[in-house]
Amino acid sequence: MAGAAYVVFAVSCGIGTGLIGRMKGSSFLLWFLLGTLFPILGVVIALLYRVESNELRRQCPNCGRVTKLYDAICTRCGHELDFPDVAIEPENLAAER
């Protein structure tokens, strides 16, 4: 009986962690698995995780794809990205206009 209660608790924490991670712009499934495997720790980590839409962005000089500023390599063409002189505003600020 105690094992079933733990499973319900772990899955509940997993769902909560997944929802928090999804609200911050990340993968629900990834955060669900993390929250299920490490119930309380997963929730705390998800709460402390950065919000993806608040991150500055930059444009790849090779293919033009807009990526997050912290990306070192373009995910489309594989070009190594240097730190730009000018950054593009975060997604959440651009959406407010």
N, CA, C and O atoms as a CHARMM CRD file, in Angstrom:
* protein
*
  388
    1    1 MET  N      0.82000  -1.19400   0.00000 PROA 1      0.00000
    2    1 MET  CA     0.00000   0.00000   0.00000 PROA 1      0.00000
    3    1 MET  C      0.86400   1.25800   0.00000 PROA 1      0.00000
    4    1 MET  O      0.52500   2.24600  -0.65100 PROA 1      0.00000
    5    2 ALA  N      1.98100   1.22400   0.72900 PROA 2      0.00000
    6    2 ALA  CA     2.86300   2.38600   0.77700 PROA 2      0.00000
    7    2 ALA  C      3.53700   2.61100  -0.56300 PROA 2      0.00000
    8    2 ALA  O      3.82700   3.75100  -0.92600 PROA 2      0.00000
    9    3 GLY  N      3.79200   1.53500  -1.30800 PROA 3      0.00000
   10    3 GLY  CA     4.39900   1.66000  -2.63200 PROA 3      0.00000
   11    3 GLY  C      3.48300   2.36800  -3.60900 PROA 3      0.00000
   12    3 GLY  O      3.94100   3.16600  -4.42600 PROA 3      0.00000
   13    4 ALA  N      2.19100   2.08300  -3.53000 PROA 4      0.00000
   14    4 ALA  CA     1.21600   2.73900  -4.40900 PROA 4      0.00000
   15    4 ALA  C      1.11600   4.22800  -4.08300 PROA 4      0.00000
   16    4 ALA  O      0.98500   5.06100  -4.97900 PROA 4      0.00000
   17    5 ALA  N      1.17800   4.55100  -2.79100 PROA 5      0.00000
   18    5 ALA  CA     1.11800   5.96200  -2.38800 PROA 5      0.00000
   19    5 ALA  C      2.33700   6.71400  -2.90900 PROA 5      0.00000
   20    5 ALA  O      2.22500   7.86200  -3.33800 PROA 5      0.00000
   21    6 TYR  N      3.50300   6.06800  -2.87200 PROA 6      0.00000
   22    6 TYR  CA     4.71800   6.71800  -3.38800 PROA 6      0.00000
   23    6 TYR  C      4.61800   6.93400  -4.89300 PROA 6      0.00000
   24    6 TYR  O      5.03300   7.97900  -5.39300 PROA 6      0.00000
   25    7 VAL  N      4.07700   5.96800  -5.62000 PROA 7      0.00000
   26    7 VAL  CA     3.93000   6.10000  -7.07300 PROA 7      0.00000
   27    7 VAL  C      2.99800   7.26200  -7.40300 PROA 7      0.00000
   28    7 VAL  O      3.28500   8.05100  -8.30400 PROA 7      0.00000
   29    8 VAL  N      1.88400   7.37200  -6.67800 PROA 8      0.00000
   30    8 VAL  CA     0.94900   8.48200  -6.89900 PROA 8      0.00000
   31    8 VAL  C      1.64100   9.81600  -6.59900 PROA 8      0.00000
   32    8 VAL  O      1.49100  10.77800  -7.35300 PROA 8      0.00000
   33    9 PHE  N      2.39300   9.87000  -5.50500 PROA 9      0.00000
   34    9 PHE  CA     3.12000  11.09000  -5.14200 PROA 9      0.00000
   35    9 PHE  C      4.15900  11.44900  -6.20300 PROA 9      0.00000
   36    9 PHE  O      4.27300  12.61100  -6.59100 PROA 9      0.00000
   37   10 ALA  N      4.92100  10.44900  -6.67400 PROA 10     0.00000
   38   10 ALA  CA     5.96600  10.69200  -7.67400 PROA 10     0.00000
   39   10 ALA  C      5.37000  11.15900  -8.98900 PROA 10     0.00000
   40   10 ALA  O      5.90000  12.08100  -9.60900 PROA 10     0.00000
   41   11 VAL  N      4.28000  10.54200  -9.42900 PROA 11     0.00000
   42   11 VAL  CA     3.64800  10.95300 -10.69100 PROA 11     0.00000
   43   11 VAL  C      3.04600  12.34900 -10.55400 PROA 11     0.00000
   44   11 VAL  O      3.11000  13.14600 -11.49100 PROA 11     0.00000
   45   12 SER  N      2.46100  12.65000  -9.39000 PROA 12     0.00000
   46   12 SER  CA     1.92000  14.00000  -9.16300 PROA 12     0.00000
   47   12 SER  C      3.02200  15.05200  -9.21100 PROA 12     0.00000
   48   12 SER  O      2.84800  16.11000  -9.81500 PROA 12     0.00000
   49   13 CYS  N      4.14400  14.76400  -8.58400 PROA 13     0.00000
   50   13 CYS  CA     5.28900  15.68500  -8.65000 PROA 13     0.00000
   51   13 CYS  C      5.79900  15.79300 -10.08100 PROA 13     0.00000
   52   13 CYS  O      6.19600  16.87200 -10.52100 PROA 13     0.00000
   53   14 GLY  N      5.79100  14.67900 -10.80800 PROA 14     0.00000
   54   14 GLY  CA     6.21900  14.69500 -12.20100 PROA 14     0.00000
   55   14 GLY  C      5.33100  15.57900 -13.06300 PROA 14     0.00000
   56   14 GLY  O      5.82800  16.33600 -13.89800 PROA 14     0.00000
   57   15 ILE  N      4.03400  15.48900 -12.86700 PROA 15     0.00000
   58   15 ILE  CA     3.11100  16.33000 -13.63800 PROA 15     0.00000
   59   15 ILE  C      3.31200  17.80200 -13.29100 PROA 15     0.00000
   60   15 ILE  O      3.34900  18.65500 -14.17800 PROA 15     0.00000
   61   16 GLY  N      3.44100  18.09800 -11.99300 PROA 16     0.00000
   62   16 GLY  CA     3.68100  19.48400 -11.57700 PROA 16     0.00000
   63   16 GLY  C      4.99000  20.02500 -12.12500 PROA 16     0.00000
   64   16 GLY  O      5.05100  21.16000 -12.59800 PROA 16     0.00000
   65   17 THR  N      6.02800  19.21800 -12.06000 PROA 17     0.00000
   66   17 THR  CA     7.33300  19.62800 -12.57900 PROA 17     0.00000
   67   17 THR  C      7.27000  19.83200 -14.08600 PROA 17     0.00000
   68   17 THR  O      7.84600  20.78500 -14.61000 PROA 17     0.00000
   69   18 GLY  N      6.57600  18.94300 -14.77900 PROA 18     0.00000
   70   18 GLY  CA     6.42000  19.07300 -16.22900 PROA 18     0.00000
   71   18 GLY  C      5.68800  20.34300 -16.61700 PROA 18     0.00000
   72   18 GLY  O      6.06500  21.01700 -17.57700 PROA 18     0.00000
   73   19 LEU  N      4.64400  20.66900 -15.87400 PROA 19     0.00000
   74   19 LEU  CA     3.89000  21.89600 -16.16500 PROA 19     0.00000
   75   19 LEU  C      4.72800  23.14900 -15.90500 PROA 19     0.00000
   76   19 LEU  O      4.67800  24.10500 -16.67800 PROA 19     0.00000
   77   20 ILE  N      5.49200  23.14000 -14.82100 PROA 20     0.00000
   78   20 ILE  CA     6.37100  24.28600 -14.53600 PROA 20     0.00000
   79   20 ILE  C      7.41400  24.43500 -15.63800 PROA 20     0.00000
   80   20 ILE  O      7.65400  25.53900 -16.12700 PROA 20     0.00000
   81   21 GLY  N      8.03400  23.31600 -16.02800 PROA 21     0.00000
   82   21 GLY  CA     9.02500  23.35800 -17.10200 PROA 21     0.00000
   83   21 GLY  C      8.43400  23.83000 -18.41400 PROA 21     0.00000
   84   21 GLY  O      9.07500  24.58700 -19.14100 PROA 21     0.00000
   85   22 ARG  N      7.22600  23.39900 -18.72900 PROA 22     0.00000
   86   22 ARG  CA     6.56000  23.81000 -19.97400 PROA 22     0.00000
   87   22 ARG  C      6.23200  25.30300 -19.95900 PROA 22     0.00000
   88   22 ARG  O      6.35700  25.97700 -20.98200 PROA 22     0.00000
   89   23 MET  N      5.81000  25.82200 -18.79700 PROA 23     0.00000
   90   23 MET  CA     5.51300  27.25400 -18.69300 PROA 23     0.00000
   91   23 MET  C      6.76500  28.09300 -18.90400 PROA 23     0.00000
   92   23 MET  O      6.68300  29.24000 -19.34300 PROA 23     0.00000
   93   24 LYS  N      7.92100  27.52100 -18.59000 PROA 24     0.00000
   94   24 LYS  CA     9.18100  28.24700 -18.76300 PROA 24     0.00000
   95   24 LYS  C      9.78900  28.02500 -20.13800 PROA 24     0.00000
   96   24 LYS  O     10.90200  28.48300 -20.40000 PROA 24     0.00000
   97   25 GLY  N      9.07000  27.32200 -21.03200 PROA 25     0.00000
   98   25 GLY  CA     9.51200  27.18200 -22.41200 PROA 25     0.00000
   99   25 GLY  C     10.34300  25.95700 -22.70900 PROA 25     0.00000
  100   25 GLY  O     11.01700  25.90700 -23.73800 PROA 25     0.00000
  101   26 SER  N     10.31300  24.97300 -21.84000 PROA 26     0.00000
  102   26 SER  CA    11.10900  23.76800 -22.04400 PROA 26     0.00000
  103   26 SER  C     10.19100  22.57700 -22.32200 PROA 26     0.00000
  104   26 SER  O      8.98000  22.74300 -22.46500 PROA 26     0.00000
  105   27 SER  N     10.76200  21.39800 -22.39800 PROA 27     0.00000
  106   27 SER  CA    10.02900  20.18500 -22.73100 PROA 27     0.00000
  107   27 SER  C      9.24700  19.65200 -21.52900 PROA 27     0.00000
  108   27 SER  O      9.80900  19.46700 -20.45000 PROA 27     0.00000
  109   28 PHE  N      7.94700  19.40800 -21.72200 PROA 28     0.00000
  110   28 PHE  CA     7.12900  18.82900 -20.66000 PROA 28     0.00000
  111   28 PHE  C      7.62600  17.43500 -20.30600 PROA 28     0.00000
  112   28 PHE  O      7.76400  17.10200 -19.12900 PROA 28     0.00000
  113   29 LEU  N      7.89800  16.61100 -21.33300 PROA 29     0.00000
  114   29 LEU  CA     8.29900  15.22800 -21.09900 PROA 29     0.00000
  115   29 LEU  C      9.61000  15.14300 -20.30300 PROA 29     0.00000
  116   29 LEU  O      9.72000  14.34200 -19.37400 PROA 29     0.00000
  117   30 LEU  N     10.57600  15.94400 -20.65700 PROA 30     0.00000
  118   30 LEU  CA    11.85000  15.95400 -19.94200 PROA 30     0.00000
  119   30 LEU  C     11.65300  16.29700 -18.46400 PROA 30     0.00000
  120   30 LEU  O     12.18000  15.61400 -17.58600 PROA 30     0.00000
  121   31 TRP  N     10.89800  17.34800 -18.20200 PROA 31     0.00000
  122   31 TRP  CA    10.67500  17.76500 -16.82400 PROA 31     0.00000
  123   31 TRP  C      9.77600  16.78400 -16.08800 PROA 31     0.00000
  124   31 TRP  O      9.94800  16.59200 -14.88400 PROA 31     0.00000
  125   32 PHE  N      8.81900  16.15300 -16.77500 PROA 32     0.00000
  126   32 PHE  CA     7.97800  15.13600 -16.15400 PROA 32     0.00000
  127   32 PHE  C      8.82500  13.96500 -15.66500 PROA 32     0.00000
  128   32 PHE  O      8.65600  13.49700 -14.53900 PROA 32     0.00000
  129   33 LEU  N      9.73700  13.49700 -16.51400 PROA 33     0.00000
  130   33 LEU  CA    10.61400  12.39100 -16.11800 PROA 33     0.00000
  131   33 LEU  C     11.50700  12.77300 -14.94800 PROA 33     0.00000
  132   33 LEU  O     11.68600  11.98800 -14.01800 PROA 33     0.00000
  133   34 LEU  N     12.06700  13.97900 -14.99200 PROA 34     0.00000
  134   34 LEU  CA    12.91900  14.44600 -13.89500 PROA 34     0.00000
  135   34 LEU  C     12.12900  14.54100 -12.59200 PROA 34     0.00000
  136   34 LEU  O     12.60900  14.12700 -11.53600 PROA 34     0.00000
  137   35 GLY  N     10.92000  15.08800 -12.67100 PROA 35     0.00000
  138   35 GLY  CA    10.08600  15.23400 -11.48400 PROA 35     0.00000
  139   35 GLY  C      9.57700  13.91500 -10.94000 PROA 35     0.00000
  140   35 GLY  O      9.35000  13.79000  -9.73700 PROA 35     0.00000
  141   36 THR  N      9.39400  12.92800 -11.80600 PROA 36     0.00000
  142   36 THR  CA     8.94600  11.61600 -11.35400 PROA 36     0.00000
  143   36 THR  C     10.09000  10.84000 -10.70500 PROA 36     0.00000
  144   36 THR  O      9.89400  10.17000  -9.69100 PROA 36     0.00000
  145   37 LEU  N     11.27300  10.93000 -11.28600 PROA 37     0.00000
  146   37 LEU  CA    12.42100  10.21000 -10.73100 PROA 37     0.00000
  147   37 LEU  C     12.92900  10.83000  -9.43300 PROA 37     0.00000
  148   37 LEU  O     13.35500  10.11500  -8.52600 PROA 37     0.00000
  149   38 PHE  N     12.88500  12.16400  -9.34200 PROA 38     0.00000
  150   38 PHE  CA    13.34500  12.88200  -8.15500 PROA 38     0.00000
  151   38 PHE  C     12.23200  13.83800  -7.72500 PROA 38     0.00000
  152   38 PHE  O     12.29800  15.02900  -8.02900 PROA 38     0.00000
  153   39 PRO  N     11.21200  13.33800  -7.02200 PROA 39     0.00000
  154   39 PRO  CA     9.98500  14.11300  -6.79500 PROA 39     0.00000
  155   39 PRO  C     10.16900  15.52400  -6.24500 PROA 39     0.00000
  156   39 PRO  O      9.80500  16.48000  -6.93000 PROA 39     0.00000
  157   40 ILE  N     10.69900  15.69700  -5.08000 PROA 40     0.00000
  158   40 ILE  CA    10.77700  17.03900  -4.49000 PROA 40     0.00000
  159   40 ILE  C     11.91500  17.83600  -5.11800 PROA 40     0.00000
  160   40 ILE  O     11.75600  19.02700  -5.38300 PROA 40     0.00000
  161   41 LEU  N     13.04800  17.20700  -5.35800 PROA 41     0.00000
  162   41 LEU  CA    14.18800  17.87500  -5.97300 PROA 41     0.00000
  163   41 LEU  C     13.83300  18.37200  -7.38300 PROA 41     0.00000
  164   41 LEU  O     14.25900  19.45800  -7.77700 PROA 41     0.00000
  165   42 GLY  N     13.06900  17.59900  -8.13200 PROA 42     0.00000
  166   42 GLY  CA    12.66000  17.99800  -9.48100 PROA 42     0.00000
  167   42 GLY  C     11.82600  19.27000  -9.48100 PROA 42     0.00000
  168   42 GLY  O     12.01200  20.14000 -10.33100 PROA 42     0.00000
  169   43 VAL  N     10.91500  19.37700  -8.53700 PROA 43     0.00000
  170   43 VAL  CA    10.07100  20.57500  -8.43700 PROA 43     0.00000
  171   43 VAL  C     10.92700  21.79800  -8.11800 PROA 43     0.00000
  172   43 VAL  O     10.74200  22.86000  -8.71300 PROA 43     0.00000
  173   44 VAL  N     11.85900  21.65100  -7.18400 PROA 44     0.00000
  174   44 VAL  CA    12.72800  22.77000  -6.80500 PROA 44     0.00000
  175   44 VAL  C     13.59200  23.19900  -7.99000 PROA 44     0.00000
  176   44 VAL  O     13.74000  24.39400  -8.24900 PROA 44     0.00000
  177   45 ILE  N     14.15400  22.24200  -8.70300 PROA 45     0.00000
  178   45 ILE  CA    14.99200  22.57100  -9.86000 PROA 45     0.00000
  179   45 ILE  C     14.17000  23.26100 -10.94100 PROA 45     0.00000
  180   45 ILE  O     14.63600  24.21900 -11.55800 PROA 45     0.00000
  181   46 ALA  N     12.94900  22.78300 -11.17700 PROA 46     0.00000
  182   46 ALA  CA    12.09300  23.40900 -12.19400 PROA 46     0.00000
  183   46 ALA  C     11.75000  24.84700 -11.81500 PROA 46     0.00000
  184   46 ALA  O     11.69500  25.71900 -12.68200 PROA 46     0.00000
  185   47 LEU  N     11.52400  25.09700 -10.55200 PROA 47     0.00000
  186   47 LEU  CA    11.22100  26.46500 -10.11100 PROA 47     0.00000
  187   47 LEU  C     12.41800  27.39300 -10.27800 PROA 47     0.00000
  188   47 LEU  O     12.24800  28.58000 -10.55800 PROA 47     0.00000
  189   48 LEU  N     13.62800  26.86200 -10.10800 PROA 48     0.00000
  190   48 LEU  CA    14.83000  27.68200 -10.22100 PROA 48     0.00000
  191   48 LEU  C     15.34600  27.80000 -11.64700 PROA 48     0.00000
  192   48 LEU  O     16.22100  28.62300 -11.91400 PROA 48     0.00000
  193   49 TYR  N     14.82500  26.99800 -12.56700 PROA 49     0.00000
  194   49 TYR  CA    15.28000  26.99100 -13.95500 PROA 49     0.00000
  195   49 TYR  C     14.92500  28.30800 -14.64500 PROA 49     0.00000
  196   49 TYR  O     13.88600  28.90300 -14.35700 PROA 49     0.00000
  197   50 ARG  N     15.78300  28.75800 -15.55100 PROA 50     0.00000
  198   50 ARG  CA    15.55800  30.04300 -16.22400 PROA 50     0.00000
  199   50 ARG  C     14.36900  29.96800 -17.19100 PROA 50     0.00000
  200   50 ARG  O     13.98300  28.89300 -17.65000 PROA 50     0.00000
  201   51 VAL  N     13.81700  31.12000 -17.47700 PROA 51     0.00000
  202   51 VAL  CA    12.71600  31.22200 -18.42300 PROA 51     0.00000
  203   51 VAL  C     13.31300  31.44400 -19.80500 PROA 51     0.00000
  204   51 VAL  O     13.99300  32.44400 -20.03700 PROA 51     0.00000
  205   52 GLU  N     13.06100  30.51600 -20.72200 PROA 52     0.00000
  206   52 GLU  CA    13.67100  30.56700 -22.05400 PROA 52     0.00000
  207   52 GLU  C     13.27200  31.82000 -22.83700 PROA 52     0.00000
  208   52 GLU  O     14.08200  32.33500 -23.60800 PROA 52     0.00000
  209   53 SER  N     12.06900  32.31500 -22.66400 PROA 53     0.00000
  210   53 SER  CA    11.62800  33.46900 -23.45500 PROA 53     0.00000
  211   53 SER  C     12.25900  34.77600 -22.98500 PROA 53     0.00000
  212   53 SER  O     12.11400  35.80000 -23.65200 PROA 53     0.00000
  213   54 ASN  N     12.96200  34.75900 -21.84300 PROA 54     0.00000
  214   54 ASN  CA    13.64000  35.96100 -21.34800 PROA 54     0.00000
  215   54 ASN  C     15.07700  36.07100 -21.83000 PROA 54     0.00000
  216   54 ASN  O     15.74700  37.05700 -21.52600 PROA 54     0.00000
  217   55 GLU  N     15.56300  35.09500 -22.56500 PROA 55     0.00000
  218   55 GLU  CA    16.95600  35.06400 -22.99900 PROA 55     0.00000
  219   55 GLU  C     17.17900  35.92200 -24.24800 PROA 55     0.00000
  220   55 GLU  O     16.35900  35.92800 -25.16600 PROA 55     0.00000
  221   56 LEU  N     18.30500  36.64500 -24.26400 PROA 56     0.00000
  222   56 LEU  CA    18.67700  37.40900 -25.45000 PROA 56     0.00000
  223   56 LEU  C     18.97200  36.45600 -26.60200 PROA 56     0.00000
  224   56 LEU  O     19.32400  35.29800 -26.38000 PROA 56     0.00000
  225   57 ARG  N     18.83000  36.94200 -27.82600 PROA 57     0.00000
  226   57 ARG  CA    19.04600  36.10000 -28.99900 PROA 57     0.00000
  227   57 ARG  C     20.06900  36.75200 -29.92300 PROA 57     0.00000
  228   57 ARG  O     20.42500  37.91900 -29.75600 PROA 57     0.00000
  229   58 ARG  N     20.53400  35.97500 -30.90200 PROA 58     0.00000
  230   58 ARG  CA    21.43800  36.48200 -31.93100 PROA 58     0.00000
  231   58 ARG  C     21.14900  35.75300 -33.22900 PROA 58     0.00000
  232   58 ARG  O     20.51400  34.69900 -33.24700 PROA 58     0.00000
  233   59 GLN  N     21.63200  36.34300 -34.31800 PROA 59     0.00000
  234   59 GLN  CA    21.40900  35.76700 -35.64200 PROA 59     0.00000
  235   59 GLN  C     22.70400  35.15200 -36.16100 PROA 59     0.00000
  236   59 GLN  O     23.77600  35.74500 -36.04500 PROA 59     0.00000
  237   60 CYS  N     22.59400  33.96600 -36.72900 PROA 60     0.00000
  238   60 CYS  CA    23.75700  33.28100 -37.29400 PROA 60     0.00000
  239   60 CYS  C     24.20000  34.02400 -38.55400 PROA 60     0.00000
  240   60 CYS  O     23.37600  34.27400 -39.43400 PROA 60     0.00000
  241   61 PRO  N     25.47300  34.37900 -38.66000 PROA 61     0.00000
  242   61 PRO  CA    25.94200  35.08700 -39.85000 PROA 61     0.00000
  243   61 PRO  C     26.00800  34.19600 -41.09200 PROA 61     0.00000
  244   61 PRO  O     26.08200  34.70000 -42.21200 PROA 61     0.00000
  245   62 ASN  N     25.98300  32.89600 -40.90000 PROA 62     0.00000
  246   62 ASN  CA    26.08900  31.96800 -42.01800 PROA 62     0.00000
  247   62 ASN  C     24.73600  31.66200 -42.65800 PROA 62     0.00000
  248   62 ASN  O     24.59800  31.75000 -43.87800 PROA 62     0.00000
  249   63 CYS  N     23.72900  31.30100 -41.84300 PROA 63     0.00000
  250   63 CYS  CA    22.43700  30.90000 -42.40500 PROA 63     0.00000
  251   63 CYS  C     21.29000  31.83200 -42.03300 PROA 63     0.00000
  252   63 CYS  O     20.22300  31.75400 -42.64200 PROA 63     0.00000
  253   64 GLY  N     21.47800  32.70900 -41.05100 PROA 64     0.00000
  254   64 GLY  CA    20.45300  33.67000 -40.67100 PROA 64     0.00000
  255   64 GLY  C     19.49900  33.20000 -39.58800 PROA 64     0.00000
  256   64 GLY  O     18.59300  33.94300 -39.20800 PROA 64     0.00000
  257   65 ARG  N     19.67500  31.99700 -39.08500 PROA 65     0.00000
  258   65 ARG  CA    18.78300  31.49200 -38.03800 PROA 65     0.00000
  259   65 ARG  C     18.99200  32.28100 -36.74600 PROA 65     0.00000
  260   65 ARG  O     20.12600  32.58900 -36.37800 PROA 65     0.00000
  261   66 VAL  N     17.90800  32.60300 -36.06800 PROA 66     0.00000
  262   66 VAL  CA    17.96400  33.30800 -34.79200 PROA 66     0.00000
  263   66 VAL  C     18.01500  32.25800 -33.68200 PROA 66     0.00000
  264   66 VAL  O     17.12200  31.42000 -33.55900 PROA 66     0.00000
  265   67 THR  N     19.08300  32.32200 -32.87400 PROA 67     0.00000
  266   67 THR  CA    19.27200  31.37500 -31.77400 PROA 67     0.00000
  267   67 THR  C     19.45600  32.13400 -30.47500 PROA 67     0.00000
  268   67 THR  O     19.63300  33.35200 -30.47300 PROA 67     0.00000
  269   68 LYS  N     19.41400  31.40900 -29.37700 PROA 68     0.00000
  270   68 LYS  CA    19.64500  32.02100 -28.06900 PROA 68     0.00000
  271   68 LYS  C     21.10100  32.46800 -27.96500 PROA 68     0.00000
  272   68 LYS  O     21.98100  31.88000 -28.59300 PROA 68     0.00000
  273   69 LEU  N     21.34400  33.48200 -27.19000 PROA 69     0.00000
  274   69 LEU  CA    22.68000  34.05300 -27.05100 PROA 69     0.00000
  275   69 LEU  C     23.66900  33.05400 -26.45500 PROA 69     0.00000
  276   69 LEU  O     24.85800  33.10000 -26.77300 PROA 69     0.00000
  277   70 TYR  N     23.20100  32.16200 -25.60600 PROA 70     0.00000
  278   70 TYR  CA    24.10400  31.20900 -24.96300 PROA 70     0.00000
  279   70 TYR  C     24.49900  30.04800 -25.87800 PROA 70     0.00000
  280   70 TYR  O     25.38800  29.27800 -25.51700 PROA 70     0.00000
  281   71 ASP  N     23.87200  29.89300 -27.04900 PROA 71     0.00000
  282   71 ASP  CA    24.25600  28.83400 -27.98900 PROA 71     0.00000
  283   71 ASP  C     25.60900  29.16300 -28.60900 PROA 71     0.00000
  284   71 ASP  O     25.81300  30.26900 -29.11000 PROA 71     0.00000
  285   72 ALA  N     26.52900  28.21000 -28.57600 PROA 72     0.00000
  286   72 ALA  CA    27.86900  28.41700 -29.12700 PROA 72     0.00000
  287   72 ALA  C     27.95400  27.98800 -30.58600 PROA 72     0.00000
  288   72 ALA  O     28.84000  28.43700 -31.31300 PROA 72     0.00000
  289   73 ILE  N     27.03900  27.12100 -31.02000 PROA 73     0.00000
  290   73 ILE  CA    27.02900  26.61800 -32.39500 PROA 73     0.00000
  291   73 ILE  C     25.61300  26.71100 -32.93600 PROA 73     0.00000
  292   73 ILE  O     24.65700  26.40200 -32.22500 PROA 73     0.00000
  293   74 CYS  N     25.46900  27.12900 -34.17400 PROA 74     0.00000
  294   74 CYS  CA    24.15600  27.22400 -34.81500 PROA 74     0.00000
  295   74 CYS  C     23.58300  25.81600 -34.96600 PROA 74     0.00000
  296   74 CYS  O     24.26400  24.91100 -35.44900 PROA 74     0.00000
  297   75 THR  N     22.34200  25.63900 -34.55500 PROA 75     0.00000
  298   75 THR  CA    21.71700  24.31900 -34.62600 PROA 75     0.00000
  299   75 THR  C     21.26800  23.95400 -36.03200 PROA 75     0.00000
  300   75 THR  O     20.95900  22.79100 -36.28900 PROA 75     0.00000
  301   76 ARG  N     21.22500  24.90700 -36.94100 PROA 76     0.00000
  302   76 ARG  CA    20.83400  24.61900 -38.32200 PROA 76     0.00000
  303   76 ARG  C     22.02700  24.25600 -39.19300 PROA 76     0.00000
  304   76 ARG  O     22.00600  23.23000 -39.87200 PROA 76     0.00000
  305   77 CYS  N     23.07300  25.08900 -39.18400 PROA 77     0.00000
  306   77 CYS  CA    24.18100  24.87800 -40.12400 PROA 77     0.00000
  307   77 CYS  C     25.47800  24.42100 -39.44900 PROA 77     0.00000
  308   77 CYS  O     26.41000  24.01400 -40.14300 PROA 77     0.00000
  309   78 GLY  N     25.56200  24.47700 -38.11300 PROA 78     0.00000
  310   78 GLY  CA    26.75300  24.03200 -37.40500 PROA 78     0.00000
  311   78 GLY  C     27.86600  25.06400 -37.34100 PROA 78     0.00000
  312   78 GLY  O     28.97600  24.74800 -36.91400 PROA 78     0.00000
  313   79 HSD  N     27.58600  26.29400 -37.75900 PROA 79     0.00000
  314   79 HSD  CA    28.58100  27.36700 -37.73900 PROA 79     0.00000
  315   79 HSD  C     28.88900  27.76000 -36.29800 PROA 79     0.00000
  316   79 HSD  O     27.97400  27.91300 -35.48800 PROA 79     0.00000
  317   80 GLU  N     30.18000  27.92600 -35.96900 PROA 80     0.00000
  318   80 GLU  CA    30.57200  28.35300 -34.62800 PROA 80     0.00000
  319   80 GLU  C     30.26500  29.83900 -34.47400 PROA 80     0.00000
  320   80 GLU  O     30.68000  30.65700 -35.29500 PROA 80     0.00000
  321   81 LEU  N     29.54000  30.17500 -33.42400 PROA 81     0.00000
  322   81 LEU  CA    29.08200  31.54900 -33.22100 PROA 81     0.00000
  323   81 LEU  C     29.98100  32.28300 -32.23800 PROA 81     0.00000
  324   81 LEU  O     30.26600  31.78800 -31.14800 PROA 81     0.00000
  325   82 ASP  N     30.42300  33.47000 -32.63800 PROA 82     0.00000
  326   82 ASP  CA    31.17700  34.34300 -31.74700 PROA 82     0.00000
  327   82 ASP  C     30.19600  35.21900 -30.98600 PROA 82     0.00000
  328   82 ASP  O     29.03400  35.34300 -31.37200 PROA 82     0.00000
  329   83 PHE  N     30.67000  35.82500 -29.90000 PROA 83     0.00000
  330   83 PHE  CA    29.79300  36.71200 -29.14000 PROA 83     0.00000
  331   83 PHE  C     29.49900  37.95300 -29.97500 PROA 83     0.00000
  332   83 PHE  O     30.43100  38.61200 -30.43500 PROA 83     0.00000
  333   84 PRO  N     28.22200  38.29100 -30.18400 PROA 84     0.00000
  334   84 PRO  CA    27.87600  39.40100 -31.08000 PROA 84     0.00000
  335   84 PRO  C     28.07300  40.77100 -30.42900 PROA 84     0.00000
  336   84 PRO  O     28.07500  40.90100 -29.20500 PROA 84     0.00000
  337   85 ASP  N     28.23700  41.77900 -31.27100 PROA 85     0.00000
  338   85 ASP  CA    28.30000  43.15700 -30.78100 PROA 85     0.00000
  339   85 ASP  C     26.91400  43.64200 -30.37600 PROA 85     0.00000
  340   85 ASP  O     26.76600  44.42300 -29.43700 PROA 85     0.00000
  341   86 VAL  N     25.89800  43.16700 -31.10200 PROA 86     0.00000
  342   86 VAL  CA    24.51700  43.57000 -30.85400 PROA 86     0.00000
  343   86 VAL  C     23.66200  42.31400 -30.71500 PROA 86     0.00000
  344   86 VAL  O     23.75300  41.39800 -31.53200 PROA 86     0.00000
  345   87 ALA  N     22.83100  42.27800 -29.67500 PROA 87     0.00000
  346   87 ALA  CA    21.94300  41.13400 -29.45700 PROA 87     0.00000
  347   87 ALA  C     20.52000  41.51600 -29.84300 PROA 87     0.00000
  348   87 ALA  O     20.15800  42.69200 -29.85500 PROA 87     0.00000
  349   88 ILE  N     19.72900  40.51300 -30.15600 PROA 88     0.00000
  350   88 ILE  CA    18.31400  40.70400 -30.48000 PROA 88     0.00000
  351   88 ILE  C     17.52900  40.58300 -29.18200 PROA 88     0.00000
  352   88 ILE  O     17.86600  39.76700 -28.32400 PROA 88     0.00000
  353   89 GLU  N     16.49200  41.38500 -29.03500 PROA 89     0.00000
  354   89 GLU  CA    15.71000  41.38300 -27.80400 PROA 89     0.00000
  355   89 GLU  C     15.07200  40.01500 -27.54700 PROA 89     0.00000
  356   89 GLU  O     14.85500  39.24700 -28.48400 PROA 89     0.00000
  357   90 PRO  N     14.77100  39.70900 -26.28000 PROA 90     0.00000
  358   90 PRO  CA    14.13900  38.44100 -25.94800 PROA 90     0.00000
  359   90 PRO  C     12.76500  38.28600 -26.60200 PROA 90     0.00000
  360   90 PRO  O     12.13800  39.27400 -26.98500 PROA 90     0.00000
  361   91 GLU  N     12.31100  37.05900 -26.72500 PROA 91     0.00000
  362   91 GLU  CA    11.02200  36.75900 -27.36900 PROA 91     0.00000
  363   91 GLU  C      9.85700  37.41000 -26.65600 PROA 91     0.00000
  364   91 GLU  O      8.92600  37.88800 -27.30500 PROA 91     0.00000
  365   92 ASN  N      9.88900  37.43900 -25.31700 PROA 92     0.00000
  366   92 ASN  CA     8.75200  37.99300 -24.58900 PROA 92     0.00000
  367   92 ASN  C      8.61300  39.49700 -24.80300 PROA 92     0.00000
  368   92 ASN  O      7.49200  40.00700 -24.81800 PROA 92     0.00000
  369   93 LEU  N      9.71400  40.21800 -24.96900 PROA 93     0.00000
  370   93 LEU  CA     9.64200  41.65800 -25.24100 PROA 93     0.00000
  371   93 LEU  C      9.18000  41.91900 -26.67400 PROA 93     0.00000
  372   93 LEU  O      8.44500  42.87300 -26.92600 PROA 93     0.00000
  373   94 ALA  N      9.60400  41.08500 -27.59900 PROA 94     0.00000
  374   94 ALA  CA     9.19100  41.25500 -28.99800 PROA 94     0.00000
  375   94 ALA  C      7.70000  40.95300 -29.15700 PROA 94     0.00000
  376   94 ALA  O      7.03600  41.56700 -29.99200 PROA 94     0.00000
  377   95 ALA  N      7.17200  40.03000 -28.38100 PROA 95     0.00000
  378   95 ALA  CA     5.75700  39.66000 -28.48400 PROA 95     0.00000
  379   95 ALA  C      4.83900  40.72500 -27.89800 PROA 95     0.00000
  380   95 ALA  O      3.66200  40.78600 -28.25400 PROA 95     0.00000
  381   96 GLU  N      5.36000  41.56900 -26.99900 PROA 96     0.00000
  382   96 GLU  CA     4.54200  42.60300 -26.36100 PROA 96     0.00000
  383   96 GLU  C      4.20000  43.74400 -27.31300 PROA 96     0.00000
  384   96 GLU  O      3.25700  44.49500 -27.06600 PROA 96     0.00000
  385   97 ARG  N      4.94000  43.87600 -28.37000 PROA 97     0.00000
  386   97 ARG  CA     4.69300  44.99400 -29.29300 PROA 97     0.00000
  387   97 ARG  C      3.53500  44.73900 -30.18800 PROA 97     0.00000
  388   97 ARG  O      3.20000  45.58200 -31.02000 PROA 97     0.00000
